[in-house]
Amino acid sequence: MTGTVGKPAIPPRTGTAGARPVPGEPAGPGDTADPFGPRLMTPLLIGSVLNPVNSTMIATGRVSIGHDFGVGAAQTAWLVASLYLARRSTP
């Protein structure tokens, strides 16, 4: 789009101010870490894979624990909440 005098309405970019860094390359001087490198992605992927396994173990154990205490599975829901709270409170 051009203005009335023949100049572009939005001047072209010059320099690197405001430019986005290319993934895998340093973002600026002294910045050598990739923000989405393997040190971040590995624990995220492992956690995503192990979460269904953990939920399956809890669901299976709730039935047995409910039978031992003489309560139904609905009354053992506190087990799930306490497990997740205990896991959140530990580093």
C-alpha positions, -999 to +999 in steps of 0.1 A: +000+000+000+015+034-009+007+068+004-002+098-017+034+108-024+045+075-037+062+063-005+052+031+011+027+036+039+047+012+062+084+017+058+105-015+054+123-029+084+159-021+088+181-036+114+172-064+138+152-045+165+120-065+171+130-094+149+122-128+162+151-152+167+154-183+146+147-214+167+179-232+176+200-201+172+211-177+200+186-149+205+212-123+212+247-117+224+255-140+252+223-161+248+233-196+238+204-215+253+175-227+231+144-220+252+127-252+239+157-275+240+160-310+252+164-299+289+128-286+288+112-310+263+124-343+278+107-339+312+075-326+296+073-356+272+081-381+300+055-366+322+029-367+294+036-404+288+036-414+325+005-395+335-020-421+321+000-449+337-002-431+371-039-426+367-045-462+358-026-474+389-046-451+411-079-462+396-070-498+401-059-493+436-089-473+447-112-504+443-090-526+465-086-498+491-123-492+491-130-529+497-105-530+526-121-500+543-156-511+535-165-480+514-174-475+478-151-462+450-168-428+452-157-424+488-121-431+479-118-400+457-097-383+485-069-407+475-065-391+441-067-355+455-042-363+483-017-380+459-017-350+435-014-325+464+015-345+479+032-346+445+027-308+441+042-300+475+075-319+468+101-304+446 
